[in-house]
Amino acid sequence: DILGSMLASLGDNNQTSIALYERFGHSSALQPIATLPFSSARKLSAVTFEGVGTFVMGAPEFVLKPMPVRIDKIVKQYAQMGLRVLVVAHSGSQISGDKVPMGLKAVSIITLSDNIRPDAIETIKWFRENDVAVKVISGDNPVTVSEVARRAGIQNAAQFISLEGLSDIEVENAANQYTVFGRVTPEQKAILIRSIKQAGNTVAMTGDGVNDILAMKEADCAVSVASGSEAARNVSNLVLQDNNFGSMPHIVNEGRRVINNIKNSSSLYIMKTLLTLILAAVCIAIGSEYFFTTNNMMMYEFLVSALPSFVLSLQPNTNRVKGKFIPYVLSRAIPGALTMAVSILTLYIVHKTSLASTFGFVDGEGNATLVYQALLMIALTFSGLVMLYRICQPFNVVRVCLFVVTTLLCVTVISVPWLGEIVCEGWSTMGKFTTPQVLLIIIIVQASFPLSKFLIKFFDMINTADD
């Protein structure tokens, strides 16, 4: 009757109140005249009933001050078993403002057990294998929380501390030394998150109540559940609609897929942009027309850049994200742009030397021939394929098929006259390439392999040094 009347009077809707309601229900046996709702700072709630006095329910060390030795011993025994312990105490006096009466005497001890979800152990194991440290921040007794954390498979769960009565400086110092934090206030939660971030960590904070809001705002990523409070959901970056933190590994893997695939796709697009910038600068410097017309670049743009980037963006890829995004993208884009620029400029240099007539790059009047323009286009496309080969590594079935199909499509375009006419005006009337011309383009494409490999290693080395 006492608990049922308290629950009916307080109207709390937290997990503890729900568990107590399922056991004791609501009752109207006692008539309330004053209430003190639960507060994470007070760690207790209280109700004054007409003609009976005040009943207080909450954490034993907050309700009973000082706590009797006999009750303290019982509480510690239950806590070591991983049970949450509440005490119900009574006083003949009434609640005064937001203060409970003095001289409370224990009436009952109530224990609750936290049920560990079947998939919780696997979820925590997955994070541990991916070098994610899991810390538990709770308002409960740290001994209880430590035992529950141990059962869930959290590493170093025995390293626990109570933050009750600690100063902000002491909380900051404890943040990176312990795994389990008990008797934590909302303000202390925020200090813990801030301190862990200041140690150079990226922090995700999971919470579902109003008491978690300050800490969730401090975190790099705030995660809540659909059944959590509206305030917690509003400040969250992510809301789990199935109320199951076991979904987190799937979310992380999806994030990895997006980031890893965007890295590769971005490399292909930025590589083309950088190449255009380099060639434009060279043309301005030497006072020459741009090397390509719009249709000359169509084969590269469609078959080497657009199609592969689309396929790569949809690839399943759950590899751990390593390094920084921009440096990684540039470490692939810059070598690609330089490799293709070297291939194109090699042909330009040959065109400007006495070898030009040998390779048929100039006609009798010294003007550039269609062959020269066609070889520039082929050098661009096939040196681009060399970079696609690098970006597709490590290969799997889809990437092998992508590279093979793309290469075959490029070969098909230059083998079929009417397709060649689309990318290079006059292609169908040009005739066959001579042996020196074929050998020159083979040498240029072959040289692109070691050159691109060296440049990628060089930029990877710079990125590693920066990290």
N, C-alpha and C positions, 0 to 999 in steps of 0.2 A: 504493500500500500504506500509506503514512504517513497520508494523509487518510482512507482507508477505515477504518484502525485507530482513528484519533482519533474519527471519527464514531460507530463502534461502541462505543467506550469511554465517551464523554460522554453519549450518549443524548439530546442536545438536540432540541427539537421546534419551534424557531422557523423563520421563513421562510428564513433564511440556511442553516441546517442542512439543511432540506428540499431547497433548490436544490443544495447540495453533494452530498447523497446521490444525487440524480438523475443527477449527473455522475460521481461516484466510487464510489458504493455503499458497502457495509460490507466490512471485511476483518478477518481474524484473523491476518494475517501477523506483527503485533507484539503482544506480551503486555504489557498495562498493569499498573503496580504503584502508580501514584498519579494522581489526576485533579484538575483544577481547572475546574469547569463555567464556562460563560460568565456574565459579570456585566455589567450595563449600566454599573456604576461602573468596573470594570476594562477593559471593552471588549475582552476577550480570553478565551480558554480554553486549557488546557494539559493535556498527558498525559505522564507519565514512563513510558517503556517499558523492560522488562528488557533489560539489556545494550546499550541504544542511547542512552539519555539522554532528554532532555525536548524535546518539540516544542510550540511555542506558536503559536496562530493567532488573529489579531484585527486591529484597526485598526493600521496601520503606526506611527503616532506614539505609540501606547501600548505596542506590542511592542518597538520599537527605540528605545532612549533612550541617547544621542542617535541620530537617524536619519541614516545616511550620505547625503551630498549626492547621490550618483548615484541612490540609491533614492528620495530625496525628489523629485527631478526627474521620475522615472518615475511616481510616485504622483500628482503634480500634473497630469501630462499626461493620465492616465486619468481623474482626477476632473473635469477640464475637459470631458471627453467625456461626462460624466454617468454614469460607471461607478463602482460601489462597489468599493473596493480592500481586499483582505485580504493580509496577509503571513504566511507560515509561516517560523518561525525555529527554530534548534536550539541546544541547549547540552548538554554532556556531563554536567552536574550534574542533581540531582533537585529536584522541587518541595518547598519547605519551608513547611508550613502552607498559607497562602493566598497565598504569594509565589512568583513564578517565578524561576528562576536568573538571575544577572547574566551579562553577556557573550554575549548571544544573537546569532547570526549568521543573516542571511536565507538561506533555502533556496529560496523560491518566492514569486512574486506572483500572486494570483488575482483576477480581475475578474468582477463580476456586473453585469448590467444590470437595471434595474427596468422591467417592462413596464407601460406606461400603458394602462389599459382604454380601449376605443374610446369609451365614453360618459363618460369622466372629463372630457374637454375640454368637452363640452356641459354637464355638471353644474357645473363651475367657472364657465363662461360664464354660466349661469343665475343663480348666486349673485352674480356680479359685477354683472349687470344689476339685481339686487334689492338692491344696496348692502350686500352681505355681504362683509366682508373675510376672505380666506382666508389663514391663516398656516400654515407647515409647521414642525413641531417634530420633530427627528429626532436619533438618536444617531450618525448617519453624518457623514461629512465634509461640511461646509457647502457646499463648492464643488460636490460631486456632487449634493447635494440641490437646490441652486439651479438647476442645469442641468435636472434632471428637472422641477422646478417650472415652469421657463420653457417646457418642451415641453408641459406640461399646461395652459398658458395662464393661470397665476397672475400677477396684476399685481405689479409691483415685485419679481419673483423675484430680481433682481440685488442686492437689499438683503439680504445675508446676514451672519451673524456666527457665530463659534465661541464657545460658552460654556465651553470647557475652561479651568479654572483661575480663572474669574471669581468674585468674591464675590457674596453674595446682593443687596447694594445695586446692584452693577454689572448683575446680571441684571434687577433691577426697572427700572433706567433704560433697558435695551435693549429691554424687552418691547414698547413701543409705537413704537419707532423702526425696527425691522427686520421683514422678512416671513419670512425663512428662518432658522431656528436650528439649528445643527449641534453635535454632541458634547454633547448635553444629557443630564443625569442625571435620574432620576425626581424628585428633590427640586427640581431647577431647572424641570422641567416645571410642577410645582405653583406655583412662584413666578411663572412667566410667566402662567399662567392667572389667578392672583390679581391680578397687576398690571394685566392687560388689563381685568379687571372693575372694578378701582378707578378706571380711567380713564373709567368710565361706560358701558362696553359690556356687552351681553348675549352670553355666550360659550357656544358648543356645542363640546364636545371629543369627537373621534372617536379611538378607540383599541381595541386588541384584545389587549394583553398585560398581564402583571403590572406591568410598568414604567410603565404609563399610569394605574394606579389612583389614585395621589395626585392627579394632575391632573384626572382624571375626577370625583373627589369635590369638587374646587374649582369645577368648571364649573356653569353654570346648567342645562345639559342634557348628559348623558353618553350617547354613542352607541357601541355596540359591534356586532360581527357574530357570527353563530351559530358560526362557526369559531374565534372568539377564545377566550382562556382563560376558564375557569369563573369565576375571580375577577373578571375584567373585565366579564363578563356580569352578575354579581351586583350590581355597583355602578352599572350603566347604567340610565338612564331608558328607553332604547330599544335594542332588539336587532334588527338587520337579518337576518331569516331567510334571505334570498337572498344574503347576504355581498356585497352590492353597494351602494356608497355612491351609485350612480346613482339609487337609489330616494329619496334625500333630497328632491329637488324635489317629488315626489308626496306625501311625508309633510308637507312644509311647506304645500303647497296644501290638503291635507285639514285641517290645523290652522287655516288661514285660513278655510276654509268653516265649520268648527265655530264659531270665535270670531265671525266676522262675522254668521252667522245667529243665534247665541245673543244677540248684541247686539240685533238687531231683535226677536226673540221676547221677550226679557226686557223690552224697552221697553213692549210691549203689556201684559204682566202687571203690571209695576210701575206703569204709568200708571193701571190700574184700582185698584190698592191705594192709591195716593196720592189719587186722586179720592175714594174712600170715606173716607179719613182727613180730607180737607178738608171734605167734606159733613157728616161726623159732628161735626167741630168747630164748624161753622156752626150745625148744629141744636142743639147743646148751648148755644151762645152766645145764640141767639135763643129758646130754649125751645120748639122746634118738634119735631114728629114727623119721623122720617127721610123724605126725599123719595120713596123708592121701596119697594115691596114686593119680595119675592124674585123673583116672576115678571116684574116690570117690567124687570129687568136681564138676563133670559134672552137676549133678542135680541142685546144688546150682548156678553154674555159668550161666547155660542156663535159668532156670525157675525162679530163685530169683533175679538174677542180670541183665542178658542181655535182656530178654523179657520185664520185667517191665520198665527198663530204656528206651527202645525203645518206648513203649506206652506212658510213662509219658512225653517224650520229644515232643510228638505231641499233647499233651493236650492243649485245649484253656485255657489260664490262664492270666487274665488281672488284677489280684490283684496287688496292689502297691508293689513295691520292697522295702523291709525293711531290715535294718541291712546291714552288709558287707558280700560279697560273700564268701570268704574263711572261716571266723569264722562260718557262717551258715552251710556250707558244713561239716566242721569238727565237729560241734555240733550235727550232725546226724551220721556222719561216725565213730567217736570215740566211742560214746555209742553203736553203732551197733557192732563194732569190739570187744569191751570189753564184751558185752552180749554174743556173740557167743563164745568168748574165755573162758568165765566162764563156759558155758555149756559143752564145750569140755574138759576143765581141770577138771571139776567135775567128768566126766566119767573116766578120767585118774587117778584121786586120788582114786576112788572106785576100779579101776583095780589094784592099787598098795597096797590096804589094804586087810585085811582078808575077806572082803565082796566079793572079786573077784570071789571066787568059788560059792558063793550064787547066784550071777547073771550070772554065766556061762562065765565069762570073761577070765578064764584061763582053760587050760586042766589039766590033771593029772600030767603033767610034769612042770606046771607053765608057759607054753607058752600062748601068747594071742590067743584067738579064733576068728573065723570069726564073731561071734555074737558081740564081742567087736568092731571090725572094722565097722560092719554094723550100730551099735548104734551111733558110732562117726559120721558117715555120716548123719544119721537121725537127730542127735542133731544139726549138722551144718546147715542142710537144714531148719529145722523147727524153730530154733531160728532165722535164716535169714528171714523166713516168718513173724516172730514177728516184726522185724525191718521194713520189707516192709509194714506191717500194720501201723506202726508209720509214715513212710514217706508218705504214701498215704493220710494221714489225712490233711485237712478235706475231707471226702469222698464225691464223687458225683457218678452218675450212672456208668461212665466209670471206675472209680477207684474201686468201689465195684466189678464190673464185673472182673476187672483185678485181684484183690486179690482172689476172689472166684475161677476163672479159674486157676490161678497159684497154689493155694492150691490143687485143684482137680487133676491137672496134677502131682503134687508131690506124692499125695496119689496113683494115678494110677501107677506111676513108681514102687513104692515099693509093689504094690499089684499084678502086673503082673510079673511072674517069669522071662520071657525072657527080659523084660525091666530092671528089677532089676539086671540081669546079666551084663548089659551094664555098670552100675554105680558101681557095686560091684561084683568082680569075685567070683564065688561060691555061689551066692545068691540063685539060683534055687535049690541047694542041702542043704541049711541050715536048712530048716524046720521052724516051727512056733516059734515065740517068746514066752517065758514063762511069766506068770503073773507078777512076780517081775521085769522082764526086761521092760515090757510095762508100769508098774507103775512108774519105775524110769525115763523113757524117758518123760512120761506125767508130772511128777513133775518138771523136768528140763525145759521143754517148758513153763509150767505154771509160773515158777519162772522168766522166761525171760520177761514177761509182766511188773511186777512191777519194775524189775531191769532196764529195758530199759526206762521206764517212768521216774524213778528217775534220771538216768544219763542224759537224754535229758533236764529235768528241770534244773539240775545242770549246764550244759553247756550253756543253754539259759540264766540263771541268770548271768553267767560270761560274756556273750556277751553283755547283757544289762548294766552291770556295766562298761564295756569298752566303750560303746557308750556314 
